[in-house]
């Protein structure tokens, strides 16, 4: 029998004993921490899932918007998301396209995904899943693209003949690749063949402000200042007869266009023993060497490339000047005039009436692809006074002969027959005519004229010949205006090239250059002209195909992602 006092004491002690009470509180805290930890884990898994689905959605719409893929864009999105366990229906996807298959020039794809992420621990508090949404949109479109394709057809391109053939094949593939899928007239190519000069062709040249005009060929001489602008013309303050600058009503100088001097049709290379007619003219006059401006017809461009022959020196600076000019908005009036005229064998699509676009136009890409196999060489130009006025040469129509008028004393006229190299007694007939200086240079080479017309007897009786006049005529009229490019002390063609390349890049034109079997010096010059070292290609033989193909791919990629 227990004593009541003992039990009562124990009971009272138990009631007051607090030992172990923290265990219950700890269990409560543990359960609470487990719940909050589970929430954190579920939220982390939810965010990982949502981010993964969002990234997958972004990739899906980018792939679906790609104009090169031919699968239904909605099916592309559905397939992409199915691979990450997300189900969407065609109603969740919106596709808008510009054009119709197979020529789609713009596509916008958008999708909204509504899904949920199952929870692991939050279901302890009644939350079985967390909903989320992912939305994405992508678009691709072909922008307005303007390309100047500049191809070297100088004499060195014919040695060996496979050089020209390899270039022609590569250039034609380039044309096909850049114009492929451009039936909506967004891409234009200006083809610019060059050698000693660039022939603008009659359609373009007739729209420019020029002097020393003639119809024998269609080149112009640029001055050093012309290379400081991408426009075809530069301007200067107008002056009156007394040399004063003419001002407008606001006191600003009135600007006028500086005329371009048309290149004479002359041959400074062929020797006098080789005949009278031109063989190495500075400005070649065959139609296939003319610029083909703003074309989107691949067959026309390729047909002209097929006709190329190699002849002449190399003027990369002149070619680059024309390449930039054909991308400059200052040429828009020329394009408009050609469209309105529709003559001279040049056909410019009416869709290009706004071209060349402004350099700041937001939806245009401008490219120059400049190819050479050499380096700038000597370019000959006649002095302005050698192109103006009338010559002392007459044309005998009936005899198809040329005679030089020599007036020894007033009223005492001698005629020197350039063909037979003898004095003649001749009276010009009604059909015979005196040649202008420009007509004379077109009719005979520089050396033939100098030798046949000036290496003659010092008198009509003694029969002795003087060579002084021959050499004087030969070298007075054949003027080396631009020295060879490796002379750093002169106004060299390399300096002009560097200047115009810089101006092109300042205008945002992307410049690709190709050095085809070139020297280290030429490679350095061409690399400096390019937009970056990655825009320059140095290739040999059939590797030129790789260069043009790579540039084509870059242009196509850029025009889709701008």
Secondary structure, DSSP 4 states (H G I P E B T S, - for coil): ---HHHHHHHHHHHHH--TTHHHHHHHHHHHHHHHHHHHHHHHHHHHHHHHHHHHHHHHHHHHHH-TT--S-HHHHHHHHHHTTT----GGGEEEEEEEETTEEEEEEEEEEEEEEEE-SSGGGGT--EEEEEEEEEEEEEPPEEEEEEEEE-SGGGGSSHHHHHHHHHHHHHHHHHHHTT-TTS-EEEEEEEESSS-B--HHHHTTS-EES--SS---EEPPGGGGG-SSSS-EEE-B-TTSPBPB-TTSPBPEEEPPEEEPP---SSS-GGG-SS-SS-SS---GGGB-EEEE--HHHHHHHHHT----S---HHHHHHHHHHTTSGGGHHHHHHHHHH--TT----GGGTTPSPPTT-TTEEEEEEEEESS----EEE--GGGSSSEEEEEEETTTTEEEEEEEEETTEEEEEETTTTEEE-----SS-EEEEHHHHHHHS-HHHHHHHHHS-BSSTTT--B-SHHHHHHHHHHSEEEE--TT-TTS--HHHHHHHHHHHHHHTT-EEEEEEES--HHHHHHHHHHSSSGGGEEEE-GGGHHHHHHHHHHHHHHHHHH-
